[in-house]
Amino acid sequence: MVKLRLKRCGRKQRDVYRIVAIDVRAGIYRMNVGFYDTITSKTLTNFPAIIDFL
């Protein structure tokens, strides 16, 4: 089973998150499928990759 999760990156007081696909059963990171910036509220996603995993 594959789930989409947020992985925190960036500096102090400058949160940036990567949207990643993770295999829940094995706990294995699969692929980076997007990006979310909390300061500007921008979201960049790779929809074909997300649909392929789900």
C-alpha distance matrix in Angstrom:
0.0 3.8 6.7 10.3 12.8 16.5 18.1 21.8 24.4 28.1 31.3 32.7 33.3 31.5 27.8 25.6 21.8 19.4 16.3 13.6 10.1 8.4 5.8 5.8 6.6 9.1 10.1 10.9 12.1 11.4 13.9 16.3 16.1 18.9 21.6 23.1 26.7 27.8 31.5 31.7 28.7 27.6 24.1 23.5 20.3 19.3 18.3 17.8 15.2 13.3 13.5 12.6 9.1 8.5
3.8 0.0 3.8 7.0 9.7 13.3 15.0 18.7 21.2 24.8 28.1 29.7 30.2 28.2 24.6 22.1 18.4 15.8 12.6 10.0 6.4 5.5 4.5 5.8 8.3 9.8 9.6 9.5 9.6 8.6 10.6 12.7 12.4 15.1 17.8 19.5 23.1 24.5 28.1 28.2 25.3 24.1 20.6 19.8 16.7 15.8 15.1 15.0 12.1 10.1 11.1 10.4 6.6 6.7
6.7 3.8 0.0 3.8 6.4 10.2 12.4 16.0 18.8 22.3 25.5 26.8 27.1 25.2 21.5 19.3 15.5 13.4 10.1 8.3 5.7 5.5 6.6 6.7 10.1 11.7 10.3 10.8 10.1 9.9 10.9 11.9 11.4 13.2 15.5 16.6 20.1 21.1 24.8 25.1 22.1 21.2 17.9 17.6 14.9 14.9 14.3 15.1 12.5 9.7 11.4 11.8 8.3 7.6
10.3 7.0 3.8 0.0 3.8 7.1 9.8 13.2 15.9 19.2 22.5 24.0 24.0 21.9 18.2 15.8 12.1 10.0 6.6 5.6 4.6 6.4 9.0 9.6 13.3 14.3 12.1 12.0 10.2 9.9 9.7 9.5 8.6 9.8 11.8 12.8 16.4 17.6 21.2 21.4 18.4 17.5 14.2 14.1 11.6 12.2 12.2 13.7 11.2 8.3 10.9 12.0 9.0 8.7
12.8 9.7 6.4 3.8 0.0 3.8 6.5 9.8 12.9 16.3 19.4 20.5 20.7 18.9 15.1 13.1 9.4 8.2 5.7 5.5 6.5 7.2 10.4 10.4 14.1 14.7 11.8 12.1 10.0 11.1 10.8 9.9 9.9 10.1 11.0 11.3 14.4 15.2 18.9 19.7 17.0 16.6 13.8 14.3 12.7 14.1 14.7 16.7 14.1 11.5 14.5 15.5 12.5 12.5
16.5 13.3 10.2 7.1 3.8 0.0 3.8 6.4 9.5 12.7 15.7 16.9 17.0 15.1 11.3 9.4 5.8 5.6 4.8 6.3 8.9 10.0 13.5 13.7 17.3 17.4 14.1 14.1 11.6 12.9 11.9 9.9 10.2 9.2 8.8 8.5 11.2 11.9 15.5 16.6 14.2 14.1 11.9 12.8 12.3 14.4 15.7 18.1 15.6 13.4 16.8 18.0 15.4 15.7
18.1 15.0 12.4 9.8 6.5 3.8 0.0 3.8 6.5 10.2 13.2 14.7 15.6 13.7 10.3 8.4 5.3 5.1 6.4 6.9 10.0 10.5 14.1 14.5 17.8 17.1 13.5 13.2 10.5 12.5 11.5 9.5 11.1 10.3 9.4 9.7 11.6 12.7 15.9 17.4 15.8 15.5 13.7 14.2 14.1 15.8 17.8 19.9 17.0 15.6 19.2 19.8 17.1 18.1
21.8 18.7 16.0 13.2 9.8 6.4 3.8 0.0 3.8 7.0 9.7 10.9 11.9 10.2 6.9 6.0 4.6 6.5 9.0 10.4 13.7 14.2 17.8 18.0 21.3 20.4 16.7 16.5 13.9 16.0 14.8 12.3 13.9 12.2 10.2 9.6 10.2 10.7 13.5 15.6 14.6 14.9 14.0 15.1 15.8 18.1 20.4 22.7 20.1 18.7 22.4 23.2 20.7 21.7
24.4 21.2 18.8 15.9 12.9 9.5 6.5 3.8 0.0 3.8 7.0 9.4 11.0 8.7 6.5 5.2 5.6 7.1 10.6 12.0 15.5 16.4 20.0 20.7 23.8 22.6 18.9 18.1 15.1 17.0 15.3 12.5 14.5 12.6 10.1 10.1 9.9 11.2 13.1 15.1 15.0 14.9 14.4 15.0 16.3 18.4 21.2 23.4 20.9 20.1 23.9 24.6 22.4 23.8
28.1 24.8 22.3 19.2 16.3 12.7 10.2 7.0 3.8 0.0 3.8 7.0 8.5 6.0 5.5 5.3 7.8 9.9 13.6 15.3 19.0 20.1 23.7 24.5 27.6 26.3 22.7 21.8 18.7 20.5 18.5 15.4 17.1 14.8 11.7 11.2 9.7 10.7 11.5 13.9 14.7 14.8 15.2 16.0 18.0 20.4 23.4 25.8 23.5 22.9 26.7 27.5 25.6 27.0
31.3 28.1 25.5 22.5 19.4 15.7 13.2 9.7 7.0 3.8 0.0 3.8 6.3 5.2 6.5 8.2 11.1 13.6 17.1 18.9 22.5 23.3 26.9 27.3 30.4 29.0 25.3 24.7 21.9 23.9 22.1 19.1 20.9 18.5 15.2 14.2 12.1 12.2 12.2 15.1 16.5 17.2 18.2 19.3 21.6 24.1 27.0 29.5 27.3 26.6 30.4 31.2 29.3 30.6
32.7 29.7 26.8 24.0 20.5 16.9 14.7 10.9 9.4 7.0 3.8 0.0 3.8 5.4 7.0 10.0 12.8 15.8 19.1 21.0 24.5 25.1 28.5 28.5 31.5 30.5 26.7 26.5 24.0 26.3 24.8 21.9 23.4 20.9 17.6 15.9 13.5 12.6 12.4 15.9 17.2 18.6 19.9 21.6 23.9 26.6 29.3 32.0 29.8 28.8 32.4 33.5 31.4 32.3
33.3 30.2 27.1 24.0 20.7 17.0 15.6 11.9 11.0 8.5 6.3 3.8 0.0 3.8 6.1 9.6 12.7 16.2 19.2 21.6 25.2 26.1 29.6 29.5 32.8 32.1 28.3 28.3 25.6 27.6 25.8 22.7 23.7 20.8 17.2 14.8 12.0 10.2 9.6 13.2 14.7 16.6 18.5 20.7 23.2 26.3 28.7 31.8 29.9 28.6 32.2 33.7 31.7 32.3
31.5 28.2 25.2 21.9 18.9 15.1 13.7 10.2 8.7 6.0 5.2 5.4 3.8 0.0 3.8 6.5 10.0 13.3 16.4 19.1 22.8 24.1 27.8 28.0 31.4 30.7 26.9 26.5 23.6 25.2 23.0 19.7 20.5 17.5 13.8 11.7 8.7 7.9 7.3 10.5 12.1 13.5 15.2 17.2 19.8 22.9 25.5 28.5 26.7 25.7 29.3 30.7 29.0 29.8
27.8 24.6 21.5 18.2 15.1 11.3 10.3 6.9 6.5 5.5 6.5 7.0 6.1 3.8 0.0 3.8 6.6 10.2 13.1 15.8 19.4 20.6 24.3 24.4 27.9 27.3 23.6 23.3 20.5 22.1 20.1 16.9 17.7 14.7 11.3 9.0 6.9 6.1 7.5 10.5 10.8 12.1 13.1 15.1 17.3 20.4 22.8 25.7 23.9 22.5 26.1 27.6 25.7 26.3
25.6 22.1 19.3 15.8 13.1 9.4 8.4 6.0 5.2 5.3 8.2 10.0 9.6 6.5 3.8 0.0 3.8 6.9 10.0 12.8 16.5 18.2 22.0 22.6 26.2 25.5 21.9 21.2 18.0 19.2 16.9 13.5 14.1 11.1 7.7 6.1 4.8 6.2 8.2 10.0 9.9 10.0 10.3 11.8 13.9 16.8 19.4 22.2 20.3 19.3 22.9 24.3 22.6 23.5
21.8 18.4 15.5 12.1 9.4 5.8 5.3 4.6 5.6 7.8 11.1 12.8 12.7 10.0 6.6 3.8 0.0 3.8 6.5 9.2 12.9 14.6 18.4 19.0 22.6 22.1 18.6 18.0 14.8 15.9 13.8 10.6 11.2 8.6 6.0 5.0 6.3 7.8 10.9 12.1 10.8 10.6 9.5 10.7 11.8 14.5 16.8 19.5 17.4 16.1 19.7 21.0 19.1 19.9
19.4 15.8 13.4 10.0 8.2 5.6 5.1 6.5 7.1 9.9 13.6 15.8 16.2 13.3 10.2 6.9 3.8 0.0 3.8 6.1 9.8 12.0 15.8 17.0 20.5 19.9 16.6 15.4 12.0 12.5 10.1 6.8 7.7 5.8 4.5 6.1 8.7 11.0 14.0 14.5 13.0 11.7 9.6 9.5 9.6 11.6 14.2 16.5 14.0 13.1 16.8 17.7 15.9 17.2
16.3 12.6 10.1 6.6 5.7 4.8 6.4 9.0 10.6 13.6 17.1 19.1 19.2 16.4 13.1 10.0 6.5 3.8 0.0 3.8 7.0 9.7 13.4 14.7 18.3 18.2 15.3 14.2 11.0 11.0 8.8 6.1 5.6 4.6 5.6 7.2 10.7 12.7 16.0 16.1 13.8 12.4 9.4 9.2 8.0 9.7 11.5 13.8 11.4 9.8 13.4 14.6 12.6 13.5
13.6 10.0 8.3 5.6 5.5 6.3 6.9 10.4 12.0 15.3 18.9 21.0 21.6 19.1 15.8 12.8 9.2 6.1 3.8 0.0 3.8 6.3 10.0 11.8 15.2 14.7 12.1 10.6 7.3 7.2 5.7 4.4 5.5 6.8 8.7 10.9 14.2 16.3 19.5 19.8 17.6 16.1 13.0 12.1 10.2 10.6 12.3 13.6 10.4 9.2 12.8 13.0 10.5 12.1
10.1 6.4 5.7 4.6 6.5 8.9 10.0 13.7 15.5 19.0 22.5 24.5 25.2 22.8 19.4 16.5 12.9 9.8 7.0 3.8 0.0 3.8 6.9 9.2 12.4 12.3 10.3 8.9 6.4 5.4 5.3 6.5 6.8 9.4 12.0 14.2 17.7 19.6 23.0 23.1 20.6 19.1 15.7 14.6 11.9 11.4 12.2 12.8 9.3 7.9 10.9 10.5 7.4 9.1
8.4 5.5 5.5 6.4 7.2 10.0 10.5 14.2 16.4 20.1 23.3 25.1 26.1 24.1 20.6 18.2 14.6 12.0 9.7 6.3 3.8 0.0 3.8 5.9 8.9 8.6 6.5 5.7 4.6 5.3 7.4 9.2 10.5 12.9 15.0 16.8 20.1 21.6 25.1 25.7 23.2 22.1 18.9 18.1 15.6 15.2 15.9 16.2 12.7 11.4 13.8 13.1 9.4 10.8
5.8 4.5 6.6 9.0 10.4 13.5 14.1 17.8 20.0 23.7 26.9 28.5 29.6 27.8 24.3 22.0 18.4 15.8 13.4 10.0 6.9 3.8 0.0 3.8 5.8 5.8 5.4 5.2 6.4 6.7 9.8 12.5 13.5 16.3 18.7 20.5 23.8 25.3 28.8 29.4 26.8 25.7 22.4 21.5 18.7 17.9 18.0 17.8 14.4 13.1 14.8 13.4 9.7 10.9
5.8 5.8 6.7 9.6 10.4 13.7 14.5 18.0 20.7 24.5 27.3 28.5 29.5 28.0 24.4 22.6 19.0 17.0 14.7 11.8 9.2 5.9 3.8 0.0 3.8 5.6 5.0 7.2 9.0 10.2 13.1 15.1 16.0 18.2 20.2 21.4 24.6 25.5 29.2 30.0 27.3 26.7 23.5 23.2 20.7 20.3 20.2 20.4 17.3 15.4 16.9 16.1 12.3 12.5
6.6 8.3 10.1 13.3 14.1 17.3 17.8 21.3 23.8 27.6 30.4 31.5 32.8 31.4 27.9 26.2 22.6 20.5 18.3 15.2 12.4 8.9 5.8 3.8 0.0 3.8 5.7 8.1 11.0 12.1 15.5 18.0 19.1 21.7 23.8 25.1 28.3 29.2 32.9 33.8 31.1 30.4 27.2 26.8 24.1 23.4 23.2 22.9 19.8 18.2 19.3 18.0 14.4 14.7
9.1 9.8 11.7 14.3 14.7 17.4 17.1 20.4 22.6 26.3 29.0 30.5 32.1 30.7 27.3 25.5 22.1 19.9 18.2 14.7 12.3 8.6 5.8 5.6 3.8 0.0 3.8 5.4 9.0 10.6 14.2 16.9 18.7 21.4 23.4 25.1 28.1 29.3 32.8 33.8 31.4 30.5 27.5 26.7 24.2 23.4 23.8 23.3 19.8 18.9 20.4 18.7 15.1 16.3
10.1 9.6 10.3 12.1 11.8 14.1 13.5 16.7 18.9 22.7 25.3 26.7 28.3 26.9 23.6 21.9 18.6 16.6 15.3 12.1 10.3 6.5 5.4 5.0 5.7 3.8 0.0 3.8 6.7 9.3 12.5 14.6 16.7 18.9 20.4 21.9 24.7 25.8 29.2 30.5 28.2 27.5 24.7 24.2 22.0 21.7 22.4 22.5 18.9 17.8 19.9 18.7 15.0 16.1
10.9 9.5 10.8 12.0 12.1 14.1 13.2 16.5 18.1 21.8 24.7 26.5 28.3 26.5 23.3 21.2 18.0 15.4 14.2 10.6 8.9 5.7 5.2 7.2 8.1 5.4 3.8 0.0 3.8 6.2 9.6 12.2 14.6 17.2 19.0 21.1 23.9 25.5 28.8 29.8 27.8 26.6 23.6 22.6 20.3 19.6 20.7 20.4 16.7 16.2 18.5 16.8 13.5 15.5
12.1 9.6 10.1 10.2 10.0 11.6 10.5 13.9 15.1 18.7 21.9 24.0 25.6 23.6 20.5 18.0 14.8 12.0 11.0 7.3 6.4 4.6 6.4 9.0 11.0 9.0 6.7 3.8 0.0 3.8 6.3 8.5 11.2 13.6 15.4 17.7 20.6 22.5 25.7 26.4 24.6 23.2 20.2 19.0 17.0 16.4 17.9 17.9 14.1 13.9 16.6 15.3 12.2 14.5
11.4 8.6 9.9 9.9 11.1 12.9 12.5 16.0 17.0 20.5 23.9 26.3 27.6 25.2 22.1 19.2 15.9 12.5 11.0 7.2 5.4 5.3 6.7 10.2 12.1 10.6 9.3 6.2 3.8 0.0 3.8 7.2 9.3 12.5 15.1 17.8 21.0 23.3 26.5 26.7 24.7 22.8 19.6 17.8 15.3 13.9 15.3 14.7 10.9 11.2 13.8 12.0 9.2 12.2
13.9 10.6 10.9 9.7 10.8 11.9 11.5 14.8 15.3 18.5 22.1 24.8 25.8 23.0 20.1 16.9 13.8 10.1 8.8 5.7 5.3 7.4 9.8 13.1 15.5 14.2 12.5 9.6 6.3 3.8 0.0 3.8 6.0 9.2 11.9 15.1 18.3 21.0 23.9 23.8 21.9 19.8 16.6 14.5 12.1 10.7 12.6 12.4 8.7 9.5 12.6 11.2 9.3 12.4
16.3 12.7 11.9 9.5 9.9 9.9 9.5 12.3 12.5 15.4 19.1 21.9 22.7 19.7 16.9 13.5 10.6 6.8 6.1 4.4 6.5 9.2 12.5 15.1 18.0 16.9 14.6 12.2 8.5 7.2 3.8 0.0 3.8 6.0 8.3 11.6 14.7 17.5 20.2 20.1 18.4 16.2 13.2 11.2 9.4 8.9 11.6 12.3 9.1 9.5 13.2 12.8 11.2 13.8
16.1 12.4 11.4 8.6 9.9 10.2 11.1 13.9 14.5 17.1 20.9 23.4 23.7 20.5 17.7 14.1 11.2 7.7 5.6 5.5 6.8 10.5 13.5 16.0 19.1 18.7 16.7 14.6 11.2 9.3 6.0 3.8 0.0 3.8 7.4 10.6 14.0 16.9 19.7 19.0 16.9 14.4 10.9 8.7 6.0 5.4 7.8 9.1 6.4 6.4 10.1 10.6 9.6 11.7
18.9 15.1 13.2 9.8 10.1 9.2 10.3 12.2 12.6 14.8 18.5 20.9 20.8 17.5 14.7 11.1 8.6 5.8 4.6 6.8 9.4 12.9 16.3 18.2 21.7 21.4 18.9 17.2 13.6 12.5 9.2 6.0 3.8 0.0 3.8 7.0 10.4 13.4 16.1 15.2 13.2 10.7 7.4 5.4 4.1 5.9 8.6 11.1 9.3 8.8 12.4 13.6 12.9 14.2
21.6 17.8 15.5 11.8 11.0 8.8 9.4 10.2 10.1 11.7 15.2 17.6 17.2 13.8 11.3 7.7 6.0 4.5 5.6 8.7 12.0 15.0 18.7 20.2 23.8 23.4 20.4 19.0 15.4 15.1 11.9 8.3 7.4 3.8 0.0 3.8 6.8 10.0 12.5 11.9 10.3 8.1 5.7 5.1 6.3 9.1 11.8 14.6 13.1 12.4 15.9 17.4 16.4 17.5
23.1 19.5 16.6 12.8 11.3 8.5 9.7 9.6 10.1 11.2 14.2 15.9 14.8 11.7 9.0 6.1 5.0 6.1 7.2 10.9 14.2 16.8 20.5 21.4 25.1 25.1 21.9 21.1 17.7 17.8 15.1 11.6 10.6 7.0 3.8 0.0 3.8 6.4 9.2 8.9 7.0 5.8 4.5 6.5 8.5 12.0 14.0 17.3 16.1 14.6 18.0 19.9 18.8 19.3
26.7 23.1 20.1 16.4 14.4 11.2 11.6 10.2 9.9 9.7 12.1 13.5 12.0 8.7 6.9 4.8 6.3 8.7 10.7 14.2 17.7 20.1 23.8 24.6 28.3 28.1 24.7 23.9 20.6 21.0 18.3 14.7 14.0 10.4 6.8 3.8 0.0 3.8 5.7 5.9 5.4 5.3 6.6 8.9 11.8 15.2 17.4 20.7 19.6 18.4 21.7 23.7 22.6 23.1
27.8 24.5 21.1 17.6 15.2 11.9 12.7 10.7 11.2 10.7 12.2 12.6 10.2 7.9 6.1 6.2 7.8 11.0 12.7 16.3 19.6 21.6 25.3 25.5 29.2 29.3 25.8 25.5 22.5 23.3 21.0 17.5 16.9 13.4 10.0 6.4 3.8 0.0 3.8 5.7 4.9 7.2 8.9 12.0 14.6 18.2 20.0 23.4 22.4 20.7 23.8 26.1 24.7 24.7
31.5 28.1 24.8 21.2 18.9 15.5 15.9 13.5 13.1 11.5 12.2 12.4 9.6 7.3 7.5 8.2 10.9 14.0 16.0 19.5 23.0 25.1 28.8 29.2 32.9 32.8 29.2 28.8 25.7 26.5 23.9 20.2 19.7 16.1 12.5 9.2 5.7 3.8 0.0 3.8 5.7 8.1 11.0 13.8 17.0 20.6 22.5 26.0 25.2 23.7 26.9 29.1 28.0 28.1
31.7 28.2 25.1 21.4 19.7 16.6 17.4 15.6 15.1 13.9 15.1 15.9 13.2 10.5 10.5 10.0 12.1 14.5 16.1 19.8 23.1 25.7 29.4 30.0 33.8 33.8 30.5 29.8 26.4 26.7 23.8 20.1 19.0 15.2 11.9 8.9 5.9 5.7 3.8 0.0 3.8 5.4 9.0 11.8 15.2 18.8 20.6 24.1 23.8 22.6 25.5 27.9 27.2 27.4
28.7 25.3 22.1 18.4 17.0 14.2 15.8 14.6 15.0 14.7 16.5 17.2 14.7 12.1 10.8 9.9 10.8 13.0 13.8 17.6 20.6 23.2 26.8 27.3 31.1 31.4 28.2 27.8 24.6 24.7 21.9 18.4 16.9 13.2 10.3 7.0 5.4 4.9 5.7 3.8 0.0 3.8 6.6 10.1 13.0 16.7 18.1 21.7 21.5 19.8 22.5 25.2 24.4 24.2
27.6 24.1 21.2 17.5 16.6 14.1 15.5 14.9 14.9 14.8 17.2 18.6 16.6 13.5 12.1 10.0 10.6 11.7 12.4 16.1 19.1 22.1 25.7 26.7 30.4 30.5 27.5 26.6 23.2 22.8 19.8 16.2 14.4 10.7 8.1 5.8 5.3 7.2 8.1 5.4 3.8 0.0 3.8 6.7 10.0 13.6 15.2 18.8 18.7 17.5 20.2 22.7 22.4 22.5
24.1 20.6 17.9 14.2 13.8 11.9 13.7 14.0 14.4 15.2 18.2 19.9 18.5 15.2 13.1 10.3 9.5 9.6 9.4 13.0 15.7 18.9 22.4 23.5 27.2 27.5 24.7 23.6 20.2 19.6 16.6 13.2 10.9 7.4 5.7 4.5 6.6 8.9 11.0 9.0 6.6 3.8 0.0 3.8 6.4 10.2 11.7 15.3 15.1 13.7 16.5 19.0 18.6 18.8
23.5 19.8 17.6 14.1 14.3 12.8 14.2 15.1 15.0 16.0 19.3 21.6 20.7 17.2 15.1 11.8 10.7 9.5 9.2 12.1 14.6 18.1 21.5 23.2 26.8 26.7 24.2 22.6 19.0 17.8 14.5 11.2 8.7 5.4 5.1 6.5 8.9 12.0 13.8 11.8 10.1 6.7 3.8 0.0 3.8 7.1 9.3 12.5 12.4 11.9 14.8 16.8 16.9 17.7
20.3 16.7 14.9 11.6 12.7 12.3 14.1 15.8 16.3 18.0 21.6 23.9 23.2 19.8 17.3 13.9 11.8 9.6 8.0 10.2 11.9 15.6 18.7 20.7 24.1 24.2 22.0 20.3 17.0 15.3 12.1 9.4 6.0 4.1 6.3 8.5 11.8 14.6 17.0 15.2 13.0 10.0 6.4 3.8 0.0 3.8 5.8 9.0 8.8 8.2 11.0 13.0 13.2 14.1
19.3 15.8 14.9 12.2 14.1 14.4 15.8 18.1 18.4 20.4 24.1 26.6 26.3 22.9 20.4 16.8 14.5 11.6 9.7 10.6 11.4 15.2 17.9 20.3 23.4 23.4 21.7 19.6 16.4 13.9 10.7 8.9 5.4 5.9 9.1 12.0 15.2 18.2 20.6 18.8 16.7 13.6 10.2 7.1 3.8 0.0 3.8 5.8 5.6 6.4 8.9 10.2 11.1 12.6
18.3 15.1 14.3 12.2 14.7 15.7 17.8 20.4 21.2 23.4 27.0 29.3 28.7 25.5 22.8 19.4 16.8 14.2 11.5 12.3 12.2 15.9 18.0 20.2 23.2 23.8 22.4 20.7 17.9 15.3 12.6 11.6 7.8 8.6 11.8 14.0 17.4 20.0 22.5 20.6 18.1 15.2 11.7 9.3 5.8 3.8 0.0 3.8 5.4 5.0 6.1 8.5 10.0 10.6
17.8 15.0 15.1 13.7 16.7 18.1 19.9 22.7 23.4 25.8 29.5 32.0 31.8 28.5 25.7 22.2 19.5 16.5 13.8 13.6 12.8 16.2 17.8 20.4 22.9 23.3 22.5 20.4 17.9 14.7 12.4 12.3 9.1 11.1 14.6 17.3 20.7 23.4 26.0 24.1 21.7 18.8 15.3 12.5 9.0 5.8 3.8 0.0 3.8 5.5 5.3 6.1 8.8 10.1
15.2 12.1 12.5 11.2 14.1 15.6 17.0 20.1 20.9 23.5 27.3 29.8 29.9 26.7 23.9 20.3 17.4 14.0 11.4 10.4 9.3 12.7 14.4 17.3 19.8 19.8 18.9 16.7 14.1 10.9 8.7 9.1 6.4 9.3 13.1 16.1 19.6 22.4 25.2 23.8 21.5 18.7 15.1 12.4 8.8 5.6 5.4 3.8 0.0 3.8 5.5 5.0 6.3 8.7
13.3 10.1 9.7 8.3 11.5 13.4 15.6 18.7 20.1 22.9 26.6 28.8 28.6 25.7 22.5 19.3 16.1 13.1 9.8 9.2 7.9 11.4 13.1 15.4 18.2 18.9 17.8 16.2 13.9 11.2 9.5 9.5 6.4 8.8 12.4 14.6 18.4 20.7 23.7 22.6 19.8 17.5 13.7 11.9 8.2 6.4 5.0 5.5 3.8 0.0 3.8 5.4 5.3 6.2
13.5 11.1 11.4 10.9 14.5 16.8 19.2 22.4 23.9 26.7 30.4 32.4 32.2 29.3 26.1 22.9 19.7 16.8 13.4 12.8 10.9 13.8 14.8 16.9 19.3 20.4 19.9 18.5 16.6 13.8 12.6 13.2 10.1 12.4 15.9 18.0 21.7 23.8 26.9 25.5 22.5 20.2 16.5 14.8 11.0 8.9 6.1 5.3 5.5 3.8 0.0 3.8 5.5 5.2
12.6 10.4 11.8 12.0 15.5 18.0 19.8 23.2 24.6 27.5 31.2 33.5 33.7 30.7 27.6 24.3 21.0 17.7 14.6 13.0 10.5 13.1 13.4 16.1 18.0 18.7 18.7 16.8 15.3 12.0 11.2 12.8 10.6 13.6 17.4 19.9 23.7 26.1 29.1 27.9 25.2 22.7 19.0 16.8 13.0 10.2 8.5 6.1 5.0 5.4 3.8 0.0 3.8 5.7
9.1 6.6 8.3 9.0 12.5 15.4 17.1 20.7 22.4 25.6 29.3 31.4 31.7 29.0 25.7 22.6 19.1 15.9 12.6 10.5 7.4 9.4 9.7 12.3 14.4 15.1 15.0 13.5 12.2 9.2 9.3 11.2 9.6 12.9 16.4 18.8 22.6 24.7 28.0 27.2 24.4 22.4 18.6 16.9 13.2 11.1 10.0 8.8 6.3 5.3 5.5 3.8 0.0 3.8
8.5 6.7 7.6 8.7 12.5 15.7 18.1 21.7 23.8 27.0 30.6 32.3 32.3 29.8 26.3 23.5 19.9 17.2 13.5 12.1 9.1 10.8 10.9 12.5 14.7 16.3 16.1 15.5 14.5 12.2 12.4 13.8 11.7 14.2 17.5 19.3 23.1 24.7 28.1 27.4 24.2 22.5 18.8 17.7 14.1 12.6 10.6 10.1 8.7 6.2 5.2 5.7 3.8 0.0
